[in-house]
C-alpha cells in the first residue's frame, strides 16, 4: 500500500531551481536509497517530506495516521541529560503508564488491607497493563541497550552527560532515538557518517528487517547495496526511479544512457538528412523542389527533439611516481603507542611491500589514524620503531587536513607544494579538480569538506609520492568523485596504506587488509569481501573438503572450455555485427545522397523503390544496434 505520493513537486531557492516536477510513490515496505551529486537536492527532498521545508508547487499526499522519523545531517543536541536519560525520555508515554499502574497497585493494596475490592480499579489496571504490553513496556530497556550497543556506545557511556559527547557521537544519539520510535516512514540523511564499520553493519541488519518504509540519503554504496530495493536518482532537477539495489541501478542507468545516446545519434542523422534535402531543394528553386523542401520542413517540425545526453564534469586524477621505492617500503618493530596511561596499541609488527594497497580497518578509537600519523612522522610513538626502505617518498592525506594551510588561497596552497610551477600550470592543476575561474582565489578556510579533499588530492598529484598514507580519502565526496579516486588509485603503481569506513571503496582498492583491534594487527590477504568471508569461516568453522574428485575436476575444466569457446563465438558475432552496421550505414548514406537529387523523382517507380529500400535499411540498422548492444552485454558478463 502506498504511504506517500509525490506529484509534480517543484522547489527553488530564489531564481535557482532545485527540483522541477518531481513525482514518485513510496510503498509501505519500500527501502529507498536517494543518490545524486552534491547539491542536487537530496537533503532538500527529505526536509520537504519531513515537513521541515516548504515547496513551491505540487502535492505530497500521505496515508492517514502515518508516523515519520527524520534524521537530519549534523543535528545538534543541547540536552543536559545523560545518554540513558535522553534515550529513556523517548518512552515518556510508557513511563506515564508505569506511574498509573503503580498508583493503582497502591490503591488496590490499601483497599485490600481494609478488606475491600474495587472492580473498577481492577478493570482499569487490566486495561493499562494490556496497553503497557502492547507498547513494549516490558522490553523498552532492552531495546535501548541493544540500540546503543549496536551503534557503538559502551555501557560506561550510559551515565555520561550529552554535552560531553562529540558532534559525531551526538549525531549517533539522534539516530538511536529515532530508530527506537520505529516510525512508519524513516527518513535518514547520511546515517553512516561517524559510524565505524561494525556499527554500519549493525544498522544494515536493522534496516533489512525494518517493518516500515525507509528513505535514506547516502554516499555509502556498500550500505545501499545491503538493504535498499529501490533507488531515487536526482539529476538535472528531476528524479528517476530504478528498482533494485545500487549496483543494479548503475547497470540500468548505463543501459538507459547508452540507449538515449543511440536514439539521439539516430535522430541527429535523420535531422541532418532532412536539412540537407531541404537545403538542396531550396537552392534548386523549381516549383517541384520547393514543394519537396516544404514537405521535409513539415516532417522536421513534427520531430520531438531528444536532448543530448549531458556529460558530468569530473575530477581528473592521475597519480604518477617521481621514482620507485625499494621492495620493502616500511616495517615496524614492536611499535607501541600510549596516551597518558591509555594503551592504544602495543608491540605491533608489520611489513608493507612495494605495490601493496592495504586498508587499515577496525572500530573507532583503536588507533588507525594514530598509526598513519606515526608513519607520516606527524606523531612520535611511545615505543618500538618504524623502519623505512630506500627511496621511499611519502604523500600524506590527513583526516584533519593538517596538510593544508587555511590562511592561503588555493593558488598559494599549490605553490606551497611546488614553488617552481607557473601561474597557468597552477590554474590547470586546480581545474582538473573542478576549481575554475575566481575559485582559485578562495581562502582554504572557506572550502567545504569535499572541496578540501579535492585540494589535498591536487597536492598529492604534485608530490609524485611512491607511498601514499590516506586517512578517510572519500569523506564528504559524492559518488562520482569517489569513482574518480578509485580509478586513479587502481592505476597507481606505488604503495598505499589507507584508513576508510567506505567498504565499497575498500573492496575496489585493497589487496590486503590490516585489522587493528585490541591493540594488535591481524593481516588478511585480499579485499574486504575476502576479509568478511574469512572472518565468517573463522567464527563459524565448518568441515571443508580441500580436494575435488576426478569427476568434479573434469566437469570444472569442461565448463571452462565451454566458456572460452562461447566467448570466442561471441567475439566473432560481434565482429560480424559491427561489419553489418558499417555496411548498412554506408548504403543508407548513398541512398540519402540519391534521394537528395531531384532527378530520382522523375521516375516514380525508382523513387518508390529507393524510399522502400531506405526505410528497410533504417529498420535493419535499429535492429542491428539492438543486437550489437546485447552482444556487448553478453561479453561483459564474462
C-alpha positions in Angstrom: 0.0 0.0 0.0 1.3 3.5 -0.9 2.0 5.6 2.2 3.2 8.6 0.2 2.5 10.0 -3.3 4.5 13.0 -4.6 3.1 14.7 -7.7 4.9 17.3 -9.8 6.8 18.7 -6.8 8.9 21.8 -7.5 11.3 23.6 -5.2 13.6 26.6 -5.9 15.7 29.0 -3.8 15.2 32.4 -5.4 16.0 32.0 -9.1 17.8 28.7 -8.6 15.7 25.7 -9.4 16.5 22.6 -7.3 13.6 20.2 -8.0 11.3 20.5 -11.0 8.0 18.5 -11.4 9.3 15.6 -9.3 6.9 12.6 -8.9 7.2 9.3 -7.1 5.4 6.8 -5.0 6.6 5.2 -1.7 5.1 1.9 -0.7 4.8 0.8 2.9 7.7 -1.7 2.6 10.0 0.3 0.3 13.6 0.7 1.3 14.8 3.6 -0.9 18.2 5.0 -1.5 18.5 8.6 -2.7 21.6 9.3 -4.8 22.9 12.2 -6.9 25.7 14.7 -7.0 26.4 17.1 -4.1 24.0 20.0 -4.2 21.4 18.3 -6.4 18.6 18.4 -3.8 18.7 15.1 -1.9 18.7 16.7 1.6 16.1 19.2 0.4 13.8 16.4 -0.7 14.0 14.8 2.8 13.4 18.1 4.5 10.3 18.7 2.4 8.9 15.2 3.1 9.6 15.6 6.8 7.7 18.9 6.8 10.8 21.0 7.7 10.8 22.9 4.5 8.1 24.4 2.2 7.9 23.8 -1.6 6.8 26.0 -4.5 4.2 23.7 -6.1 3.0 20.2 -6.5 1.4 17.8 -4.0 2.6 15.5 -1.2 -0.2 13.1 -0.3 0.4 11.0 2.9 -1.6 7.9 4.0 -3.7 8.7 7.1 -2.1 8.5 10.6 1.5 7.6 9.5 4.3 8.5 11.8 7.6 10.0 10.4 11.1 9.8 11.9 13.7 12.2 10.4 17.5 12.2 11.0 18.9 15.4 9.7 22.6 15.8 9.0 24.8 17.3 11.8 21.9 17.9 14.2 23.0 19.5 17.5 21.6 18.2 20.8 21.6 20.7 23.6 20.2 18.4 26.3 21.6 18.4 29.8 20.5 14.8 30.3 22.8 11.8 30.5 22.8 9.4 27.5 20.5 7.0 29.3 18.1 9.7 30.4 18.0 11.1 26.8 17.1 7.7 25.4 14.7 7.0 28.3 12.8 10.2 27.6 11.6 8.8 24.2 9.4 6.4 26.3 7.5 9.1 28.2 4.1 7.5 27.3 5.3 4.2 28.7 6.6 5.8 31.9 3.3 7.5 32.3 1.5 4.2 32.2 4.1 2.7 34.6 3.2 5.5 37.1 -0.5 5.0 36.6 -0.1 1.2 37.2 2.0 1.8 40.3 -0.7 4.2 41.6 -3.5 1.7 41.1 -1.4 -1.1 42.7 -1.1 1.1 45.8 -4.8 1.8 45.9 -5.7 -1.9 45.5 -3.2 -2.7 48.3 -4.8 -0.1 50.6 -8.3 -1.4 49.9 -7.1 -5.0 50.4 -5.9 -4.1 53.9 -9.4 -2.7 54.6 -11.0 -6.0 53.2 -12.5 -4.2 50.2 -12.5 -4.9 46.5 -13.0 -2.3 43.7 -13.8 -4.0 40.4 -13.4 -0.7 38.5 -9.8 -0.4 39.7 -9.1 -4.0 38.6 -10.6 -3.3 35.1 -8.6 -0.1 34.8 -5.5 -1.9 35.9 -6.0 -4.7 33.3 -6.6 -2.1 30.5 -3.4 -0.2 31.4 -1.4 -3.4 31.7 -2.5 -4.5 28.2 -1.7 -1.1 26.8 1.7 -1.3 28.5 2.4 -4.7 27.0 1.3 -3.6 23.5 3.7 -0.7 23.7 6.7 -3.0 24.5 6.7 -1.7 28.1 8.4 -4.9 29.3 11.1 -4.7 26.7 12.0 -1.0 26.2 15.1 -1.0 28.4 16.4 -4.0 26.4 15.6 -2.1 23.2 17.6 0.9 24.4 20.6 -1.2 25.3 20.6 -3.1 22.0 20.3 0.1 20.0 23.1 1.8 21.9 25.3 -1.3 21.8 24.7 -1.7 18.0 25.8 1.9 17.4 29.0 1.5 19.4 28.2 3.1 22.8 29.8 1.2 25.6 28.0 0.8 28.9 30.3 3.3 30.7 28.8 5.9 28.3 25.3 5.5 29.6 25.7 7.9 32.5 27.8 10.5 30.6 26.1 13.9 30.1 25.2 14.6 26.5 27.3 17.8 26.5 30.5 15.7 26.8 29.9 13.8 23.6 31.5 14.9 20.3 29.4 16.2 17.3 29.6 12.8 15.6 28.6 11.0 18.7 25.6 13.3 19.2 24.5 12.5 15.6 24.6 8.8 16.5 22.5 9.6 19.6 19.9 11.2 17.4 19.9 8.2 15.2 19.4 5.9 18.2 16.5 7.9 19.4 14.8 7.9 16.0 15.3 4.1 15.5 13.7 3.4 18.9 10.4 5.1 17.8 10.0 2.7 14.8 8.0 5.2 12.7 6.0 4.1 9.6 8.4 6.2 7.4 12.0 6.6 8.3 13.9 9.4 6.7 17.7 9.2 7.2 20.2 11.8 5.8 23.7 10.3 5.7 23.2 7.9 8.7 26.5 6.2 8.3 28.5 9.4 8.8 30.5 8.9 12.0 29.7 5.2 12.2 32.6 2.7 12.2 32.3 -0.5 10.2 30.8 -2.7 13.0 28.1 0.0 13.6 27.4 0.3 9.8 26.9 -3.5 9.7 24.5 -3.4 12.7 22.5 -0.6 11.1 22.3 -2.5 7.8 20.9 -5.6 9.5 18.5 -3.4 11.4 17.2 -1.7 8.3 17.0 -5.0 6.3 14.4 -6.2 8.8 12.7 -2.9 9.4 8.9 -3.2 9.2 8.2 0.1 7.5 9.3 2.4 4.7 12.9 3.8 4.7 14.2 6.7 2.6 17.9 7.2 3.0 20.4 9.7 1.5 23.8 8.1 1.5 27.1 8.1 -0.4 27.9 4.7 1.1 27.4 2.3 -1.8 28.1 -0.8 0.2 25.4 0.3 2.6 22.9 1.0 -0.2 23.6 -2.4 -1.8 22.8 -4.2 1.5 19.2 -3.3 2.1 17.6 -0.9 -0.5 15.1 -2.3 -3.1 14.7 1.0 -5.0 16.8 4.0 -6.0 15.7 7.6 -6.5 18.3 9.2 -8.8 18.2 13.0 -8.7 19.9 14.8 -11.6 19.3 18.0 -13.6 16.4 18.9 -11.2 14.5 15.7 -11.9 14.1 12.4 -10.2 14.2 8.9 -11.9 13.1 5.7 -10.1 15.0 2.4 -10.5 14.1 -0.9 -8.9 16.9 -2.8 -7.2 19.9 -2.0 -5.1 22.8 0.4 -6.0 24.7 -2.0 -8.3 21.5 -2.8 -10.2 20.8 0.9 -10.6 24.3 1.6 -12.0 23.8 -1.1 -14.6 20.2 0.1 -15.6 21.3 3.7 -15.7 24.2 2.9 -18.0 21.9 0.9 -20.3 19.5 3.8 -20.3 22.3 6.3 -21.1 23.6 4.1 -24.0 20.1 3.8 -25.4 19.4 7.5 -25.1 22.8 8.3 -26.8 22.0 5.9 -29.6 18.5 7.3 -30.1 20.0 10.8 -30.1 22.6 9.9 -32.8 20.0 8.2 -35.0 17.7 11.3 -34.7 20.5 13.7 -35.4 21.4 11.8 -38.6 17.7 11.9 -39.6 17.6 15.7 -38.9 20.8 16.3 -40.8 19.4 14.2 -43.7 16.2 16.3 -43.8 18.0 19.6 -43.5 20.3 18.5 -46.4 17.3 17.7 -48.6 15.7 21.0 -47.7 18.8 23.0 -48.5 19.4 21.2 -51.8 15.7 21.6 -52.9 15.5 25.2 -51.8 18.7 26.0 -53.8 17.3 24.4 -57.0 14.4 26.9 -56.9 11.9 24.9 -59.0 8.3 24.7 -58.1 8.5 20.9 -57.5 11.7 21.2 -55.5 10.2 23.9 -53.3 7.2 21.6 -52.6 9.6 18.8 -51.6 11.5 21.2 -49.3 8.3 22.4 -47.7 7.2 18.8 -47.2 10.5 17.9 -45.5 10.3 21.1 -43.3 6.9 19.9 -42.0 8.4 16.5 -41.2 11.3 18.2 -39.4 8.9 20.3 -37.2 7.0 17.1 -36.2 10.1 15.5 -34.8 10.1 15.6 -31.0 13.7 16.5 -30.2 15.8 14.2 -28.0 18.0 16.2 -25.6 21.7 15.4 -26.0 22.8 13.3 -23.0 24.9 15.5 -20.7 28.3 14.5 -19.5 29.0 15.1 -15.8 32.1 17.3 -15.0 34.5 15.1 -13.1 37.9 15.5 -11.5 40.9 14.4 -13.4 43.3 12.5 -11.2 46.5 10.9 -12.4 49.0 9.8 -9.7 52.5 9.4 -11.0 55.8 8.5 -9.3 58.9 10.5 -9.4 60.9 7.3 -8.7 60.2 3.8 -7.4 60.9 2.7 -3.8 62.7 -0.4 -2.7 60.8 -3.7 -2.4 60.4 -3.2 1.4 58.6 0.1 1.8 58.2 0.2 5.6 58.2 -2.2 8.6 57.5 -1.8 12.3 59.3 -3.5 15.2 57.4 -3.8 18.5 55.6 -0.5 17.8 53.6 0.8 20.8 51.5 3.9 21.5 50.1 5.2 24.8 48.3 8.4 25.5 49.0 9.0 29.2 48.1 5.6 30.8 45.8 4.6 28.0 47.2 1.9 25.7 46.3 2.4 22.0 48.3 -0.5 20.6 51.4 -2.4 21.8 54.2 -4.3 20.2 52.7 -4.5 16.8 54.8 -5.7 13.9 54.1 -5.5 10.2 55.8 -5.2 6.8 54.5 -3.3 3.8 55.9 -4.2 0.4 56.1 -2.2 -2.8 52.9 -2.1 -4.7 50.7 -3.3 -1.9 47.4 -1.4 -1.3 46.4 -2.0 2.3 43.2 -1.0 4.1 43.7 -0.4 7.8 40.3 -1.2 9.5 39.0 -1.5 13.0 36.5 0.0 15.4 36.6 3.7 16.2 39.3 4.6 18.8 41.6 1.7 18.0 44.4 3.9 16.7 44.1 3.7 13.0 44.7 7.5 12.3 47.3 7.5 15.1 49.3 4.8 13.3 49.2 6.7 10.0 50.4 9.9 11.8 53.3 7.9 13.3 54.4 6.5 9.9 54.0 10.0 8.3 56.3 11.5 11.0 53.5 13.6 12.5 53.5 11.8 15.8 56.2 10.2 17.9 55.5 6.6 19.1 55.8 5.6 22.8 57.9 2.5 22.0 59.4 0.4 19.2 60.5 1.7 15.8 59.4 2.4 12.2 62.0 1.3 9.6 61.7 2.7 6.0 63.2 1.1 2.9 65.2 3.0 0.3 63.9 5.8 -1.9 60.5 6.0 0.0 58.7 9.3 -0.7 55.6 9.8 1.4 52.4 11.6 0.4 50.1 12.0 3.4 46.4 13.0 3.3 45.2 13.8 6.8 41.6 13.4 8.1 42.0 16.7 10.0 43.5 18.3 6.8 46.7 19.2 8.7 48.4 19.1 5.2 46.6 22.4 4.4 47.3 26.0 5.4 43.9 27.5 6.0 45.3 31.1 5.6 46.3 30.5 2.0 44.2 30.9 -1.1 44.1 27.9 -3.4 46.9 29.1 -5.7 49.2 29.8 -2.8 48.4 26.3 -1.4 49.5 24.7 -4.6 52.6 26.8 -4.8 53.5 25.7 -1.2 53.8 22.2 -2.6 55.8 23.2 -5.7 57.0 26.8 -6.0 58.5 26.2 -9.4 55.1 26.0 -11.1 54.0 28.8 -13.3 50.6 30.5 -12.8 48.9 28.9 -15.8 50.2 25.5 -14.6 48.7 26.0 -11.1 45.4 27.1 -12.7 45.5 24.0 -14.9 46.1 21.7 -12.0 43.3 23.2 -10.0 40.9 23.0 -13.0 41.4 19.2 -13.0 39.9 19.2 -9.5 37.0 21.4 -10.6 38.4 24.7 -9.2 37.9 27.2 -12.1 37.7 31.0 -12.6 37.8 33.0 -9.4 37.6 29.8 -7.3 41.4 29.7 -7.3 41.5 32.9 -5.1 39.2 31.4 -2.4 40.7 31.1 1.0 41.3 27.4 2.0 39.3 28.2 5.2 36.1 28.9 3.2 36.1 25.5 1.4 33.5 22.7 2.1 34.6 19.2 3.3 34.5 17.8 -0.3 36.5 20.8 -1.7 39.2 20.4 1.0 39.6 16.7 0.0 39.9 17.7 -3.7 42.6 20.3 -2.8 44.5 17.8 -0.8 44.4 15.4 -3.7 45.7 18.1 -6.0 48.7 18.4 -3.7 49.2 14.6 -3.7 49.3 14.7 -7.5 52.1 17.3 -7.4 54.1 15.4 -4.8 54.6 12.3 -7.1 55.0 10.3 -3.9 55.5 6.5 -4.1 53.9 5.7 -0.7 50.5 7.2 0.0 49.0 7.4 3.5 45.4 8.3 3.1 43.1 8.9 6.1 39.4 8.8 5.1 40.1 10.0 1.5 36.4 9.7 0.4 34.8 11.6 3.3 32.4 14.4 2.1 32.7 13.3 -1.6 29.8 12.5 -3.8 29.8 9.1 -5.6 31.1 10.3 -9.0 34.2 11.9 -7.2 34.7 8.6 -5.3 34.7 6.7 -8.5 37.4 9.0 -10.0 39.6 8.4 -6.9 39.0 4.7 -7.1 40.0 4.6 -10.8 43.2 6.6 -10.1 44.3 4.5 -7.1 43.7 1.3 -9.0 46.0 2.6 -11.8 48.6 3.9 -9.3 51.8 1.8 -9.3 53.0 2.9 -5.9 52.2 1.7 -2.4 49.1 2.7 -0.4 48.1 2.4 3.3 44.7 3.9 3.9 42.0 4.2 6.5 38.4 4.2 5.3 34.9 3.3 6.6 33.8 3.1 3.0 33.6 -0.7 2.4 32.8 -0.4 -1.3 35.9 1.8 -1.7 38.0 -0.8 0.3 36.7 -3.6 -1.9 37.7 -1.8 -5.0 41.2 -0.8 -3.9 42.7 -3.1 -1.2 44.7 -6.2 -2.0 45.4 -6.7 1.7 43.6 -5.9 5.0 45.2 -4.8 8.3 42.7 -5.3 11.1 43.7 -3.2 14.1 41.8 -4.4 17.2 42.5 -4.9 20.9 45.9 -3.3 20.4 47.2 -5.6 17.8 47.2 -6.1 13.9 45.9 -9.1 12.0 46.6 -9.4 8.3 44.2 -10.8 5.7 45.3 -11.2 2.0 42.6 -10.0 -0.3 39.9 -7.3 -0.4 37.1 -6.5 2.0 34.8 -9.3 0.7 37.6 -11.8 1.3 38.1 -10.5 4.8 34.4 -10.8 5.6 34.3 -14.4 4.3 37.5 -15.3 6.1 36.2 -13.9 9.4 32.9 -15.7 8.9 34.7 -19.0 8.4 37.0 -18.5 11.4 34.0 -17.7 13.6 31.8 -20.5 12.1 34.2 -23.3 11.4 32.8 -26.0 9.2 34.3 -29.2 7.8 35.6 -28.3 4.3 36.9 -30.6 1.6 40.1 -29.3 0.1 40.2 -31.7 -2.9 38.0 -32.2 -5.9 37.0 -35.6 -7.2 38.1 -36.5 -10.7 34.5 -36.2 -11.9 34.2 -32.7 -10.3 37.6 -31.6 -11.8 36.6 -32.9 -15.2 33.3 -31.0 -15.1 35.1 -27.8 -14.0 37.6 -28.0 -16.9 34.7 -28.8 -19.3 32.8 -25.6 -18.1 36.0 -23.6 -18.5 36.5 -24.9 -22.1 32.8 -24.2 -22.9 33.2 -20.7 -21.5 36.3 -20.0 -23.6 34.6 -21.3 -26.8 31.4 -19.3 -26.1 33.5 -16.1 -25.6 35.3 -16.8 -28.9 32.0 -17.2 -30.7 30.6 -14.0 -29.2 33.7 -12.1 -30.4 33.2 -13.4 -33.9 29.5 -12.5 -33.9 30.3 -9.0 -32.5 32.8 -8.5 -35.3 30.3 -9.6 -37.9 27.6 -7.4 -36.5 29.9 -4.3 -36.5 30.6 -5.0 -40.2 26.9 -5.3 -40.9 26.3 -2.0 -39.2 29.1 -0.3 -41.1 27.8 -1.7 -44.5 24.2 -0.7 -43.7 25.2 2.9 -42.7 27.3 3.2 -45.9 24.3 2.1 -48.1 22.0 4.5 -46.2 24.4 7.4 -46.9 24.4 6.5 -50.6 20.6 6.4 -50.7 20.3 9.7 -48.8 22.6 11.4 -51.5 20.4 9.7 -54.2 17.2 10.9 -52.6 18.6 14.4 -52.3 18.9 14.5 -56.2 15.6 15.7 -57.8 16.2 13.6 -60.9 15.3 10.5 -58.9 11.7 11.8 -58.6 11.3 11.9 -62.4 10.9 8.1 -62.3 8.1 7.3 -59.9 8.9 3.6 -59.6 12.6 4.2 -58.9 11.7 6.8 -56.3 9.3 4.4 -54.5 11.8 1.5 -54.6 14.5 3.8 -53.3 12.4 5.0 -50.4 11.3 1.5 -49.6 14.9 0.3 -49.6 15.9 3.3 -47.4 13.2 2.6 -44.8 14.0 -1.1 -44.7 17.7 -0.3 -44.1 16.8 2.1 -41.3 14.7 -0.6 -39.6 17.5 -3.1 -40.1 20.0 -0.7 -38.6 18.0 -0.2 -35.4 17.7 -4.0 -35.1 21.5 -4.4 -35.7 22.3 -1.8 -33.0 20.0 -3.6 -30.5 21.6 -7.0 -31.2 25.1 -5.3 -31.0 24.1 -4.0 -27.5 23.0 -7.5 -26.5 26.3 -9.0 -27.7 28.3 -6.3 -25.7 26.3 -7.1 -22.6 27.0 -10.8 -23.1 30.7 -10.1 -23.4 30.7 -8.1 -20.2 29.1 -11.0 -18.4 32.3 -12.9 -18.9 
